[in-house]
Amino acid sequence: MMRRIIIECKEVRFSYERLPVLEDVSFHIHEGEFVALVGPNGAGKSTLIKLLLGLLSPAYGSITILGRSVGEASHLIGYVPQTMEHDKVFPIRVEDVVRMGRISGLSMWSRVEDEVVLRAMKQMEVDSLAGRQYSELSGGQRRRVLVARALAAEPELLVLDEPTANMDADSEKRFFDILENVKGKTSILIVTHDNEFVSSLVDRVLCIGEPVAPGRGRRVVEHRVTATSASPPELFGGKVLQVLHNEVLPDNSCCGEAEDAE
Ligand SMILES: Nc1ncnc2c1ncn2[C@@H]1O[C@H](COP(=O)(O)OP(=O)(O)OP(=O)(O)O)[C@@H](O)[C@H]1O
């Protein structure tokens, strides 16, 4: 049995007016997979995320979420943006921020809703902060609360855009340690430069590579993180990457130690 494909990009091409950004981008993310999206500055990571969220539309190709169009199914994605402004004097408790992830929870308070909110807070280890004011938290704690809010919506895919940007090394390590609680339970796509921590967590890496030809858009190359392959040498946080080609994974092949691709 094959794992469910949560999101699938097929031959996607996108340009901003005359600036080609992405071309022939094809990949998919399976249920429970933890995938990193990496690439040099300006390569098109944010553009790809906006395409997945339906904020931009491909000029060519298609993106589907559980077989449905992005327009129909973008609510199945829980998105945590890189920066989120907050009103420093607006009084709101951590638990209420997380509860905002349950849109129906605001109108229909029920025990099930409470359980989902509590579970999301526990997953991100912010349950002990539930009664604290959001504005009084550290940057790292706030970031975890926002991930908990996204998890409270029980998304099929959690998209995190550079979640550890501007965090100190300790908070960053704690964030990735805690994110391990979520691994395997929700599919995760993380945009990151933090190769060292992520290499121990991710199943696959999507690298936005070189333009397909001078003056054209860039392609995405898929890799699987594996410590066992003899070559190529160190490429990603001390682990070895193996190039994959849109491989459909069998049911038991992700969320654990990576196995050989071919
Ligand atoms: N709204 C826009 N209009 C025109 N060009 C844009 C727009 N947004 C981004 N670009 C350009 O598209 C290219 C890809 O940008 P994008 O923000 O997707 O890259 P990125 O990989 O997320 O970069 P970074 O790592 O610096 O955040 C860049 O050349 C950027 O200048």
The ligand as a Tripos MOL2 file, in Angstrom:
@<TRIPOS>MOLECULE
LIG
   31    33     1     0     0
SMALL
NO_CHARGES

@<TRIPOS>ATOM
      1 N1          6.2560   40.2940   -5.6180 N.pl3     1 LIG1
      2 C1          7.3610   40.1590   -6.3540 C.ar      1 LIG1
      3 N2          7.4870   40.8210   -7.5350 N.ar      1 LIG1
      4 C2          8.5840   40.6780   -8.3100 C.ar      1 LIG1
      5 N3          9.6450   39.8770   -7.9930 N.ar      1 LIG1
      6 C3          9.5720   39.2000   -6.8240 C.ar      1 LIG1
      7 C4          8.4360   39.3040   -5.9560 C.ar      1 LIG1
      8 N4          8.6480   38.5140   -4.8680 N.ar      1 LIG1
      9 C5          9.8550   37.9480   -5.0660 C.ar      1 LIG1
     10 N5         10.4110   38.3510   -6.2230 N.ar      1 LIG1
     11 C6         11.6930   37.8970   -6.7950 C.3       1 LIG1
     12 O1         11.5490   36.5110   -7.0870 O.3       1 LIG1
     13 C7         12.7340   35.8030   -6.7610 C.3       1 LIG1
     14 C8         12.4220   34.7190   -5.7450 C.3       1 LIG1
     15 O2         12.0590   35.3490   -4.5100 O.3       1 LIG1
     16 P1         11.6480   34.5400   -3.2100 P.3       1 LIG1
     17 O3         11.2710   35.5370   -2.1730 O.co2     1 LIG1
     18 O4         10.6680   33.5020   -3.5740 O.co2     1 LIG1
     19 O5         13.0360   33.8280   -2.8340 O.3       1 LIG1
     20 P2         13.4770   33.0850   -1.4810 P.3       1 LIG1
     21 O6         14.1700   31.8310   -1.8940 O.co2     1 LIG1
     22 O7         12.3100   32.9490   -0.5790 O.co2     1 LIG1
     23 O8         14.5270   34.1310   -0.8800 O.3       1 LIG1
     24 P3         15.0430   34.3290    0.6630 P.3       1 LIG1
     25 O9         15.8120   33.1060    1.0580 O.co2     1 LIG1
     26 O10        15.9450   35.5270    0.5120 O.co2     1 LIG1
     27 O11        13.8150   34.6010    1.4930 O.co2     1 LIG1
     28 C9         13.7360   36.8440   -6.2650 C.3       1 LIG1
     29 O12        14.5350   37.2440   -7.3570 O.3       1 LIG1
     30 C10        12.8330   37.9880   -5.8180 C.3       1 LIG1
     31 O13        13.5120   39.2290   -5.9430 O.3       1 LIG1
@<TRIPOS>BOND
     1     1     2 1
     2     2     3 ar
     3     2     7 ar
     4     3     4 ar
     5     4     5 ar
     6     5     6 ar
     7     6     7 ar
     8     6    10 ar
     9     7     8 ar
    10     8     9 ar
    11     9    10 ar
    12    10    11 1
    13    11    12 1
    14    11    30 1
    15    12    13 1
    16    13    14 1
    17    13    28 1
    18    14    15 1
    19    15    16 1
    20    16    17 2
    21    16    18 1
    22    16    19 1
    23    19    20 1
    24    20    21 2
    25    20    22 1
    26    20    23 1
    27    23    24 1
    28    24    25 2
    29    24    26 1
    30    24    27 1
    31    28    29 1
    32    28    30 1
    33    30    31 1
@<TRIPOS>SUBSTRUCTURE
     1 LIG1         1 GROUP 0 **** ****
